[in-house]
Amino acid sequence: MAMTQIKNGVDFFEVIRERHSVRTYDPSYKMSRDELKELLDDAVKAPSSSNLQPWRFLVIDDQAVKEKLKPIAFNQKQVTEASAIIAILGDREAYKRAETIYGRGVELGYMPADVAEAMTERSVQAYGGMGAERQKDVALVDGGLVAMQLMLAAKAKGLDTVPMGGFDANRLMEAFNVPETYVPVMLVAVGKAAEPGRPTPRLSVDEVTQWNSF
């Protein structure tokens, strides 16, 4: 069944209830580049700070390259079993694309040109004036947003995922020539489960929520 057919009619609340982290994948199941691009196209609809969309993706779908990644990811077996590993990265200098992003908003009729010009100027000043650590914080938050949207989109398409924080970020950057302005956020394995993910307990809303003040 095509991914677009799987997508139709899927209940959102079923998706969030049924999504579990999967660590054992069917290595014979291969995703095409078009399928991966379709998945990423859904993911990038996520919100981001000032709509600067700092996420960048390194998609690893070649088996030999997955083998190269595996020791960097502490030999987790899903790295070589899953159809692809998507390294989610955040660009600390995403503000440098502000003019392009807001300019497209003008072209699409979403905002007038003077508003786009003002937003570009503010974004370049604000984000460009931040220190590297604050830029990193913004990139990590927005990277988390796009990662969650990616995983939910995958589940809606009948696929499975697992977010992976267990990897050597410095080795990843060195081995794959990641630009130094990029921040590794996480790896996400995507493919078809060979074994279902396990349900896991959650703290109740009352255990994690305060109202109006602590």
C-alpha positions as CSV (number, residue, x, y, z in Angstrom):
1,M,0.0,0.0,0.0
2,A,1.4,3.4,-0.9
3,M,2.3,5.8,1.9
4,T,-0.2,8.3,0.7
5,Q,-3.0,5.7,1.0
6,I,-1.9,4.7,4.5
7,K,-2.0,8.4,5.5
8,N,-5.7,8.9,4.4
9,G,-8.2,8.6,7.2
10,V,-5.8,8.0,10.0
11,D,-7.0,9.2,13.4
12,F,-4.6,11.6,15.0
13,F,-5.3,10.4,18.5
14,E,-4.8,6.8,17.5
15,V,-1.4,7.8,16.1
16,I,-0.3,9.4,19.4
17,R,-1.6,6.5,21.4
18,E,0.0,3.8,19.2
19,R,3.4,5.4,18.6
20,H,6.0,3.5,20.5
21,S,9.8,3.5,20.2
22,V,10.9,0.6,18.1
23,R,14.4,-0.8,18.3
24,T,14.1,-4.0,16.2
25,Y,13.5,-3.4,12.5
26,D,12.9,-5.5,9.4
27,P,16.2,-5.1,7.5
28,S,14.6,-6.2,4.2
29,Y,12.1,-3.3,4.2
30,K,13.5,-0.4,2.2
31,M,12.2,3.1,1.8
32,S,12.6,5.0,-1.4
33,R,14.1,8.5,-1.5
34,D,10.7,9.8,-2.5
35,E,9.1,8.2,0.6
36,L,11.8,9.7,2.8
37,K,11.3,13.1,1.2
38,E,7.6,12.9,1.6
39,L,8.1,12.1,5.3
40,L,10.5,15.1,5.7
41,D,8.0,17.3,3.9
42,D,5.4,16.5,6.6
43,A,8.0,17.1,9.3
44,V,9.1,20.5,8.2
45,K,5.5,21.9,8.7
46,A,6.5,22.0,12.4
47,P,6.7,25.4,14.1
48,S,10.0,27.2,14.8
49,S,11.3,30.3,16.5
50,S,10.4,33.3,14.2
51,N,9.7,30.6,11.5
52,L,13.5,30.5,10.8
53,Q,13.3,26.6,10.4
54,P,16.8,25.9,11.7
55,W,16.5,22.1,11.2
56,R,18.8,20.4,8.7
57,F,18.7,16.7,7.9
58,L,21.4,14.2,7.2
59,V,19.6,11.1,5.8
60,I,21.6,7.9,5.9
61,D,20.0,5.2,3.8
62,D,23.1,3.5,2.3
63,Q,23.9,0.3,4.1
64,A,27.7,0.8,4.1
65,V,27.2,4.3,5.5
66,K,24.9,2.9,8.2
67,E,27.8,0.6,9.2
68,K,30.0,3.6,9.4
69,L,27.5,5.3,11.7
70,K,26.9,2.3,13.9
71,P,30.0,2.6,16.2
72,I,29.4,6.3,16.5
73,A,25.9,5.5,17.8
74,F,27.4,3.0,20.3
75,N,26.6,0.0,18.2
76,Q,22.8,0.2,18.5
77,K,21.4,-2.5,16.2
78,Q,18.6,-0.3,14.8
79,V,21.2,1.8,13.0
80,T,21.9,-0.9,10.5
81,E,18.4,-2.6,10.6
82,A,16.2,0.4,10.0
83,S,15.4,1.7,6.5
84,A,17.1,5.0,7.2
85,I,18.7,7.0,10.0
86,I,17.8,10.7,10.0
87,A,20.3,12.8,11.8
88,I,18.4,15.9,12.9
89,L,20.7,18.9,13.1
90,G,20.1,22.5,14.1
91,D,21.7,25.4,12.3
92,R,22.9,28.1,14.8
93,E,23.0,30.6,11.9
94,A,19.5,29.9,10.5
95,Y,18.8,33.6,10.7
96,K,21.0,34.0,7.6
97,R,18.1,32.6,5.6
98,A,15.6,35.1,7.0
99,E,15.4,37.2,3.8
100,T,14.7,34.0,1.7
101,I,12.1,32.7,4.1
102,Y,10.1,36.0,4.6
103,G,10.6,36.8,0.9
104,R,8.8,33.6,0.0
105,G,6.0,34.8,2.3
106,V,5.6,37.9,0.2
107,E,5.6,35.8,-3.0
108,L,2.9,33.6,-1.6
109,G,0.8,36.5,-0.4
110,Y,1.2,35.8,3.3
111,M,2.7,39.2,4.2
112,P,3.4,42.5,2.6
113,A,6.9,43.3,1.5
114,D,7.5,46.0,4.2
115,V,6.6,43.5,6.9
116,A,9.0,40.9,5.5
117,E,11.7,43.5,5.3
118,A,11.2,44.5,8.9
119,M,11.0,40.9,10.1
120,T,14.2,40.1,8.3
121,E,16.0,43.0,9.9
122,R,14.8,42.1,13.4
123,S,15.7,38.5,13.0
124,V,19.2,39.1,11.8
125,Q,19.8,41.6,14.7
126,A,18.2,39.4,17.4
127,Y,19.5,36.0,16.4
128,G,22.8,37.2,15.0
129,G,23.4,39.1,18.2
130,M,22.9,36.0,20.4
131,G,25.9,34.1,21.7
132,A,26.7,30.7,20.4
133,E,25.2,29.0,23.4
134,R,21.8,30.8,23.1
135,Q,21.8,30.1,19.4
136,K,22.4,26.4,20.2
137,D,19.5,26.4,22.7
138,V,17.1,27.7,20.1
139,A,18.3,25.2,17.5
140,L,17.8,22.3,20.0
141,V,14.3,23.3,20.9
142,D,13.2,23.7,17.3
143,G,15.0,20.4,16.4
144,G,13.0,18.7,19.1
145,L,9.8,20.0,17.5
146,V,10.6,18.8,14.0
147,A,11.7,15.4,15.4
148,M,8.4,14.8,17.1
149,Q,6.5,15.8,14.0
150,L,8.7,13.5,12.0
151,M,7.9,10.6,14.3
152,L,4.1,11.2,14.3
153,A,4.1,11.6,10.5
154,A,5.9,8.3,10.2
155,K,3.4,6.5,12.5
156,A,0.5,7.9,10.4
157,K,2.1,6.4,7.3
158,G,2.4,2.9,8.9
159,L,6.1,3.3,9.8
160,D,8.0,3.0,13.0
161,T,10.7,5.2,14.6
162,V,12.9,5.6,17.6
163,P,14.6,8.8,18.7
164,M,18.3,8.2,19.7
165,G,20.3,10.5,21.9
166,G,23.0,7.8,22.4
167,F,25.7,8.8,19.9
168,D,29.0,10.7,20.0
169,A,28.1,14.1,18.6
170,N,31.7,15.1,18.0
171,R,32.5,11.9,16.1
172,L,29.3,12.3,14.0
173,M,30.3,15.8,13.0
174,E,33.8,14.8,12.1
175,A,32.9,11.6,10.3
176,F,30.2,13.2,8.2
177,N,31.7,16.6,7.6
178,V,28.9,18.4,9.4
179,P,29.3,22.2,9.3
180,E,30.6,23.6,12.6
181,T,27.6,25.9,12.8
182,Y,25.3,22.9,13.1
183,V,24.2,21.3,16.4
184,P,23.4,17.6,16.5
185,V,20.0,17.2,18.1
186,M,19.2,13.5,17.8
187,L,19.2,10.5,15.4
188,V,15.8,9.1,14.4
189,A,15.7,5.5,13.0
190,V,12.7,4.9,10.7
191,G,11.4,1.8,9.0
192,K,9.2,-1.2,9.6
193,A,9.1,-2.9,13.0
194,A,10.2,-6.5,13.2
195,E,8.9,-6.6,16.8
196,P,6.4,-4.1,18.2
197,G,7.5,-1.4,20.4
198,R,6.7,-1.9,24.1
199,P,4.0,0.3,25.8
200,T,5.6,2.3,28.6
201,P,4.1,3.9,31.7
202,R,3.6,7.6,32.0
203,L,3.3,9.9,35.0
204,S,-0.2,11.2,35.3
205,V,-1.1,14.7,34.4
206,D,-1.7,15.5,38.1
207,E,1.9,14.4,38.9
208,V,3.5,16.7,36.3
209,T,1.1,19.7,36.4
210,Q,0.8,22.8,38.6
211,W,-1.9,25.5,38.0
212,N,-0.9,29.2,38.0
213,S,2.1,28.9,40.4
214,F,4.4,26.4,42.1
